[in-house]
Amino acid sequence: MIKRLVREEEGQTLVEYGLLVALIALVVIAILTLLGTKVRNLFVRVNTSIASTT
């Protein structure tokens, strides 16, 4: 039974996919955080420009 557990790689594959998904999620969160601030600043500038012209 122990030899079978050592030879099976399904658990390892599942862990690898889990780590890959976690890494992708962290990268997406970092990108959204960075771009979110820039997009917010853009909207603030546009809003200020529109408000100053009226």
PyMOL Python script that loads the backbone (N, CA, C, O; Angstrom):
from pymol import cmd

cmd.read_pdbstr("""\
ATOM      1  N   MET A   1       0.820  -1.185   0.000  1.00  0.00           N
ATOM      2  CA  MET A   1       0.000   0.000   0.000  1.00  0.00           C
ATOM      3  C   MET A   1       0.872   1.261   0.000  1.00  0.00           C
ATOM      4  O   MET A   1       0.565   2.215  -0.714  1.00  0.00           O
ATOM      5  N   ILE A   2       1.939   1.280   0.778  1.00  0.00           N
ATOM      6  CA  ILE A   2       2.824   2.446   0.835  1.00  0.00           C
ATOM      7  C   ILE A   2       3.543   2.636  -0.494  1.00  0.00           C
ATOM      8  O   ILE A   2       3.721   3.765  -0.949  1.00  0.00           O
ATOM      9  N   LYS A   3       3.959   1.530  -1.123  1.00  0.00           N
ATOM     10  CA  LYS A   3       4.607   1.639  -2.433  1.00  0.00           C
ATOM     11  C   LYS A   3       3.666   2.260  -3.455  1.00  0.00           C
ATOM     12  O   LYS A   3       4.090   3.060  -4.289  1.00  0.00           O
ATOM     13  N   ARG A   4       2.382   1.890  -3.392  1.00  0.00           N
ATOM     14  CA  ARG A   4       1.403   2.447  -4.320  1.00  0.00           C
ATOM     15  C   ARG A   4       1.244   3.952  -4.091  1.00  0.00           C
ATOM     16  O   ARG A   4       1.133   4.713  -5.053  1.00  0.00           O
ATOM     17  N   LEU A   5       1.231   4.384  -2.843  1.00  0.00           N
ATOM     18  CA  LEU A   5       1.098   5.812  -2.541  1.00  0.00           C
ATOM     19  C   LEU A   5       2.307   6.604  -3.033  1.00  0.00           C
ATOM     20  O   LEU A   5       2.168   7.740  -3.488  1.00  0.00           O
ATOM     21  N   VAL A   6       3.485   6.006  -2.941  1.00  0.00           N
ATOM     22  CA  VAL A   6       4.696   6.681  -3.394  1.00  0.00           C
ATOM     23  C   VAL A   6       4.708   6.802  -4.906  1.00  0.00           C
ATOM     24  O   VAL A   6       5.145   7.819  -5.443  1.00  0.00           O
ATOM     25  N   ARG A   7       4.233   5.774  -5.599  1.00  0.00           N
ATOM     26  CA  ARG A   7       4.244   5.782  -7.057  1.00  0.00           C
ATOM     27  C   ARG A   7       3.167   6.677  -7.659  1.00  0.00           C
ATOM     28  O   ARG A   7       3.367   7.217  -8.747  1.00  0.00           O
ATOM     29  N   GLU A   8       2.036   6.849  -6.988  1.00  0.00           N
ATOM     30  CA  GLU A   8       0.954   7.659  -7.542  1.00  0.00           C
ATOM     31  C   GLU A   8       1.347   9.132  -7.518  1.00  0.00           C
ATOM     32  O   GLU A   8       1.885   9.633  -6.531  1.00  0.00           O
ATOM     33  N   GLU A   9       1.071   9.804  -8.612  1.00  0.00           N
ATOM     34  CA  GLU A   9       1.449  11.207  -8.718  1.00  0.00           C
ATOM     35  C   GLU A   9       0.231  12.128  -8.783  1.00  0.00           C
ATOM     36  O   GLU A   9       0.382  13.325  -9.024  1.00  0.00           O
ATOM     37  N   GLU A  10      -0.962  11.596  -8.575  1.00  0.00           N
ATOM     38  CA  GLU A  10      -2.161  12.418  -8.651  1.00  0.00           C
ATOM     39  C   GLU A  10      -2.162  13.494  -7.575  1.00  0.00           C
ATOM     40  O   GLU A  10      -2.551  14.631  -7.839  1.00  0.00           O
ATOM     41  N   GLY A  11      -1.734  13.153  -6.373  1.00  0.00           N
ATOM     42  CA  GLY A  11      -1.677  14.122  -5.285  1.00  0.00           C
ATOM     43  C   GLY A  11      -0.671  15.220  -5.566  1.00  0.00           C
ATOM     44  O   GLY A  11      -0.928  16.392  -5.287  1.00  0.00           O
ATOM     45  N   GLN A  12       0.466  14.849  -6.113  1.00  0.00           N
ATOM     46  CA  GLN A  12       1.484  15.838  -6.452  1.00  0.00           C
ATOM     47  C   GLN A  12       0.979  16.781  -7.530  1.00  0.00           C
ATOM     48  O   GLN A  12       1.209  17.988  -7.452  1.00  0.00           O
ATOM     49  N   THR A  13       0.300  16.254  -8.526  1.00  0.00           N
ATOM     50  CA  THR A  13      -0.225  17.072  -9.611  1.00  0.00           C
ATOM     51  C   THR A  13      -1.254  18.050  -9.079  1.00  0.00           C
ATOM     52  O   THR A  13      -1.275  19.213  -9.482  1.00  0.00           O
ATOM     53  N   LEU A  14      -2.109  17.590  -8.177  1.00  0.00           N
ATOM     54  CA  LEU A  14      -3.130  18.449  -7.595  1.00  0.00           C
ATOM     55  C   LEU A  14      -2.484  19.584  -6.802  1.00  0.00           C
ATOM     56  O   LEU A  14      -2.933  20.727  -6.882  1.00  0.00           O
ATOM     57  N   VAL A  15      -1.455  19.285  -6.055  1.00  0.00           N
ATOM     58  CA  VAL A  15      -0.749  20.312  -5.290  1.00  0.00           C
ATOM     59  C   VAL A  15      -0.080  21.309  -6.232  1.00  0.00           C
ATOM     60  O   VAL A  15      -0.111  22.514  -5.983  1.00  0.00           O
ATOM     61  N   GLU A  16       0.516  20.822  -7.297  1.00  0.00           N
ATOM     62  CA  GLU A  16       1.165  21.711  -8.258  1.00  0.00           C
ATOM     63  C   GLU A  16       0.157  22.649  -8.912  1.00  0.00           C
ATOM     64  O   GLU A  16       0.430  23.839  -9.073  1.00  0.00           O
ATOM     65  N   TYR A  17      -1.013  22.120  -9.292  1.00  0.00           N
ATOM     66  CA  TYR A  17      -2.054  22.968  -9.873  1.00  0.00           C
ATOM     67  C   TYR A  17      -2.549  23.985  -8.849  1.00  0.00           C
ATOM     68  O   TYR A  17      -2.815  25.135  -9.199  1.00  0.00           O
ATOM     69  N   GLY A  18      -2.673  23.577  -7.607  1.00  0.00           N
ATOM     70  CA  GLY A  18      -3.096  24.498  -6.550  1.00  0.00           C
ATOM     71  C   GLY A  18      -2.106  25.630  -6.365  1.00  0.00           C
ATOM     72  O   GLY A  18      -2.503  26.787  -6.221  1.00  0.00           O
ATOM     73  N   LEU A  19      -0.825  25.310  -6.370  1.00  0.00           N
ATOM     74  CA  LEU A  19       0.206  26.342  -6.244  1.00  0.00           C
ATOM     75  C   LEU A  19       0.203  27.274  -7.448  1.00  0.00           C
ATOM     76  O   LEU A  19       0.391  28.482  -7.304  1.00  0.00           O
ATOM     77  N   LEU A  20      -0.007  26.719  -8.624  1.00  0.00           N
ATOM     78  CA  LEU A  20      -0.057  27.523  -9.836  1.00  0.00           C
ATOM     79  C   LEU A  20      -1.240  28.494  -9.803  1.00  0.00           C
ATOM     80  O   LEU A  20      -1.094  29.664 -10.156  1.00  0.00           O
ATOM     81  N   VAL A  21      -2.390  28.017  -9.386  1.00  0.00           N
ATOM     82  CA  VAL A  21      -3.576  28.875  -9.284  1.00  0.00           C
ATOM     83  C   VAL A  21      -3.351  29.976  -8.248  1.00  0.00           C
ATOM     84  O   VAL A  21      -3.731  31.125  -8.470  1.00  0.00           O
ATOM     85  N   ALA A  22      -2.741  29.630  -7.129  1.00  0.00           N
ATOM     86  CA  ALA A  22      -2.457  30.628  -6.092  1.00  0.00           C
ATOM     87  C   ALA A  22      -1.491  31.692  -6.613  1.00  0.00           C
ATOM     88  O   ALA A  22      -1.679  32.877  -6.338  1.00  0.00           O
ATOM     89  N   LEU A  23      -0.481  31.297  -7.345  1.00  0.00           N
ATOM     90  CA  LEU A  23       0.479  32.249  -7.900  1.00  0.00           C
ATOM     91  C   LEU A  23      -0.200  33.171  -8.907  1.00  0.00           C
ATOM     92  O   LEU A  23       0.031  34.380  -8.893  1.00  0.00           O
ATOM     93  N   ILE A  24      -1.022  32.618  -9.766  1.00  0.00           N
ATOM     94  CA  ILE A  24      -1.737  33.435 -10.751  1.00  0.00           C
ATOM     95  C   ILE A  24      -2.661  34.417 -10.045  1.00  0.00           C
ATOM     96  O   ILE A  24      -2.759  35.575 -10.450  1.00  0.00           O
ATOM     97  N   ALA A  25      -3.340  33.966  -8.993  1.00  0.00           N
ATOM     98  CA  ALA A  25      -4.230  34.847  -8.240  1.00  0.00           C
ATOM     99  C   ALA A  25      -3.454  35.999  -7.611  1.00  0.00           C
ATOM    100  O   ALA A  25      -3.928  37.135  -7.624  1.00  0.00           O
ATOM    101  N   LEU A  26      -2.287  35.732  -7.069  1.00  0.00           N
ATOM    102  CA  LEU A  26      -1.469  36.795  -6.469  1.00  0.00           C
ATOM    103  C   LEU A  26      -1.022  37.807  -7.516  1.00  0.00           C
ATOM    104  O   LEU A  26      -1.024  39.011  -7.257  1.00  0.00           O
ATOM    105  N   VAL A  27      -0.641  37.332  -8.685  1.00  0.00           N
ATOM    106  CA  VAL A  27      -0.215  38.240  -9.760  1.00  0.00           C
ATOM    107  C   VAL A  27      -1.384  39.104 -10.219  1.00  0.00           C
ATOM    108  O   VAL A  27      -1.219  40.305 -10.436  1.00  0.00           O
ATOM    109  N   VAL A  28      -2.558  38.507 -10.369  1.00  0.00           N
ATOM    110  CA  VAL A  28      -3.732  39.268 -10.797  1.00  0.00           C
ATOM    111  C   VAL A  28      -4.092  40.320  -9.757  1.00  0.00           C
ATOM    112  O   VAL A  28      -4.410  41.453 -10.118  1.00  0.00           O
ATOM    113  N   ILE A  29      -4.050  39.975  -8.493  1.00  0.00           N
ATOM    114  CA  ILE A  29      -4.353  40.938  -7.428  1.00  0.00           C
ATOM    115  C   ILE A  29      -3.351  42.074  -7.450  1.00  0.00           C
ATOM    116  O   ILE A  29      -3.738  43.233  -7.301  1.00  0.00           O
ATOM    117  N   ALA A  30      -2.084  41.777  -7.630  1.00  0.00           N
ATOM    118  CA  ALA A  30      -1.058  42.826  -7.678  1.00  0.00           C
ATOM    119  C   ALA A  30      -1.279  43.753  -8.866  1.00  0.00           C
ATOM    120  O   ALA A  30      -1.171  44.971  -8.725  1.00  0.00           O
ATOM    121  N   ILE A  31      -1.583  43.203 -10.020  1.00  0.00           N
ATOM    122  CA  ILE A  31      -1.813  44.018 -11.222  1.00  0.00           C
ATOM    123  C   ILE A  31      -3.046  44.891 -11.044  1.00  0.00           C
ATOM    124  O   ILE A  31      -3.025  46.076 -11.380  1.00  0.00           O
ATOM    125  N   LEU A  32      -4.123  44.309 -10.515  1.00  0.00           N
ATOM    126  CA  LEU A  32      -5.340  45.092 -10.311  1.00  0.00           C
ATOM    127  C   LEU A  32      -5.124  46.208  -9.296  1.00  0.00           C
ATOM    128  O   LEU A  32      -5.673  47.299  -9.448  1.00  0.00           O
ATOM    129  N   THR A  33      -4.339  45.948  -8.278  1.00  0.00           N
ATOM    130  CA  THR A  33      -4.046  46.981  -7.290  1.00  0.00           C
ATOM    131  C   THR A  33      -3.262  48.117  -7.923  1.00  0.00           C
ATOM    132  O   THR A  33      -3.565  49.287  -7.689  1.00  0.00           O
ATOM    133  N   LEU A  34      -2.266  47.785  -8.716  1.00  0.00           N
ATOM    134  CA  LEU A  34      -1.447  48.794  -9.371  1.00  0.00           C
ATOM    135  C   LEU A  34      -2.263  49.588 -10.388  1.00  0.00           C
ATOM    136  O   LEU A  34      -2.231  50.819 -10.376  1.00  0.00           O
ATOM    137  N   LEU A  35      -2.979  48.912 -11.253  1.00  0.00           N
ATOM    138  CA  LEU A  35      -3.762  49.590 -12.280  1.00  0.00           C
ATOM    139  C   LEU A  35      -4.975  50.295 -11.693  1.00  0.00           C
ATOM    140  O   LEU A  35      -5.414  51.316 -12.223  1.00  0.00           O
ATOM    141  N   GLY A  36      -5.515  49.768 -10.616  1.00  0.00           N
ATOM    142  CA  GLY A  36      -6.680  50.393  -9.989  1.00  0.00           C
ATOM    143  C   GLY A  36      -6.377  51.801  -9.538  1.00  0.00           C
ATOM    144  O   GLY A  36      -7.207  52.696  -9.700  1.00  0.00           O
ATOM    145  N   THR A  37      -5.214  52.012  -8.978  1.00  0.00           N
ATOM    146  CA  THR A  37      -4.807  53.343  -8.528  1.00  0.00           C
ATOM    147  C   THR A  37      -4.645  54.283  -9.712  1.00  0.00           C
ATOM    148  O   THR A  37      -5.068  55.437  -9.645  1.00  0.00           O
ATOM    149  N   LYS A  38      -4.046  53.813 -10.781  1.00  0.00           N
ATOM    150  CA  LYS A  38      -3.850  54.662 -11.962  1.00  0.00           C
ATOM    151  C   LYS A  38      -5.178  55.021 -12.622  1.00  0.00           C
ATOM    152  O   LYS A  38      -5.370  56.158 -13.053  1.00  0.00           O
ATOM    153  N   VAL A  39      -6.091  54.059 -12.703  1.00  0.00           N
ATOM    154  CA  VAL A  39      -7.399  54.329 -13.294  1.00  0.00           C
ATOM    155  C   VAL A  39      -8.173  55.312 -12.426  1.00  0.00           C
ATOM    156  O   VAL A  39      -8.828  56.214 -12.949  1.00  0.00           O
ATOM    157  N   ARG A  40      -8.107  55.151 -11.126  1.00  0.00           N
ATOM    158  CA  ARG A  40      -8.776  56.087 -10.214  1.00  0.00           C
ATOM    159  C   ARG A  40      -8.238  57.492 -10.407  1.00  0.00           C
ATOM    160  O   ARG A  40      -9.017  58.443 -10.487  1.00  0.00           O
ATOM    161  N   ASN A  41      -6.938  57.642 -10.483  1.00  0.00           N
ATOM    162  CA  ASN A  41      -6.333  58.957 -10.686  1.00  0.00           C
ATOM    163  C   ASN A  41      -6.770  59.570 -12.016  1.00  0.00           C
ATOM    164  O   ASN A  41      -6.993  60.779 -12.093  1.00  0.00           O
ATOM    165  N   LEU A  42      -6.891  58.769 -13.040  1.00  0.00           N
ATOM    166  CA  LEU A  42      -7.355  59.256 -14.335  1.00  0.00           C
ATOM    167  C   LEU A  42      -8.777  59.798 -14.232  1.00  0.00           C
ATOM    168  O   LEU A  42      -9.063  60.882 -14.743  1.00  0.00           O
ATOM    169  N   PHE A  43      -9.664  59.063 -13.583  1.00  0.00           N
ATOM    170  CA  PHE A  43     -11.042  59.520 -13.428  1.00  0.00           C
ATOM    171  C   PHE A  43     -11.123  60.788 -12.581  1.00  0.00           C
ATOM    172  O   PHE A  43     -11.946  61.665 -12.847  1.00  0.00           O
ATOM    173  N   VAL A  44     -10.279  60.882 -11.574  1.00  0.00           N
ATOM    174  CA  VAL A  44     -10.267  62.094 -10.748  1.00  0.00           C
ATOM    175  C   VAL A  44      -9.841  63.289 -11.585  1.00  0.00           C
ATOM    176  O   VAL A  44     -10.437  64.360 -11.471  1.00  0.00           O
ATOM    177  N   ARG A  45      -8.824  63.131 -12.422  1.00  0.00           N
ATOM    178  CA  ARG A  45      -8.381  64.234 -13.286  1.00  0.00           C
ATOM    179  C   ARG A  45      -9.458  64.635 -14.278  1.00  0.00           C
ATOM    180  O   ARG A  45      -9.684  65.824 -14.501  1.00  0.00           O
ATOM    181  N   VAL A  46     -10.124  63.657 -14.876  1.00  0.00           N
ATOM    182  CA  VAL A  46     -11.190  63.959 -15.821  1.00  0.00           C
ATOM    183  C   VAL A  46     -12.333  64.675 -15.122  1.00  0.00           C
ATOM    184  O   VAL A  46     -12.867  65.655 -15.642  1.00  0.00           O
ATOM    185  N   ASN A  47     -12.707  64.194 -13.957  1.00  0.00           N
ATOM    186  CA  ASN A  47     -13.783  64.815 -13.191  1.00  0.00           C
ATOM    187  C   ASN A  47     -13.424  66.248 -12.802  1.00  0.00           C
ATOM    188  O   ASN A  47     -14.275  67.136 -12.858  1.00  0.00           O
ATOM    189  N   THR A  48     -12.192  66.475 -12.415  1.00  0.00           N
ATOM    190  CA  THR A  48     -11.747  67.818 -12.056  1.00  0.00           C
ATOM    191  C   THR A  48     -11.774  68.725 -13.285  1.00  0.00           C
ATOM    192  O   THR A  48     -12.171  69.886 -13.178  1.00  0.00           O
ATOM    193  N   SER A  49     -11.371  68.234 -14.418  1.00  0.00           N
ATOM    194  CA  SER A  49     -11.390  69.035 -15.652  1.00  0.00           C
ATOM    195  C   SER A  49     -12.825  69.410 -16.038  1.00  0.00           C
ATOM    196  O   SER A  49     -13.095  70.551 -16.415  1.00  0.00           O
ATOM    197  N   ILE A  50     -13.723  68.460 -15.943  1.00  0.00           N
ATOM    198  CA  ILE A  50     -15.115  68.729 -16.287  1.00  0.00           C
ATOM    199  C   ILE A  50     -15.722  69.724 -15.296  1.00  0.00           C
ATOM    200  O   ILE A  50     -16.452  70.630 -15.699  1.00  0.00           O
ATOM    201  N   ALA A  51     -15.434  69.566 -14.037  1.00  0.00           N
ATOM    202  CA  ALA A  51     -15.992  70.457 -13.016  1.00  0.00           C
ATOM    203  C   ALA A  51     -15.452  71.874 -13.161  1.00  0.00           C
ATOM    204  O   ALA A  51     -16.175  72.831 -12.883  1.00  0.00           O
ATOM    205  N   SER A  52     -14.207  72.034 -13.587  1.00  0.00           N
ATOM    206  CA  SER A  52     -13.628  73.379 -13.709  1.00  0.00           C
ATOM    207  C   SER A  52     -14.115  74.102 -14.958  1.00  0.00           C
ATOM    208  O   SER A  52     -14.051  75.330 -15.006  1.00  0.00           O
ATOM    209  N   THR A  53     -14.598  73.387 -15.968  1.00  0.00           N
ATOM    210  CA  THR A  53     -15.083  74.030 -17.176  1.00  0.00           C
ATOM    211  C   THR A  53     -16.544  74.469 -17.078  1.00  0.00           C
ATOM    212  O   THR A  53     -17.002  75.275 -17.888  1.00  0.00           O
ATOM    213  N   THR A  54     -17.270  73.952 -16.106  1.00  0.00           N
ATOM    214  CA  THR A  54     -18.684  74.328 -15.977  1.00  0.00           C
ATOM    215  C   THR A  54     -18.884  75.421 -14.969  1.00  0.00           C
ATOM    216  O   THR A  54     -20.015  75.852 -14.741  1.00  0.00           O
TER     217      THR A  54
END
""", "prot")
cmd.dss("prot")
cmd.show_as("cartoon", "prot")
cmd.util.cbc("prot")
cmd.orient("prot")
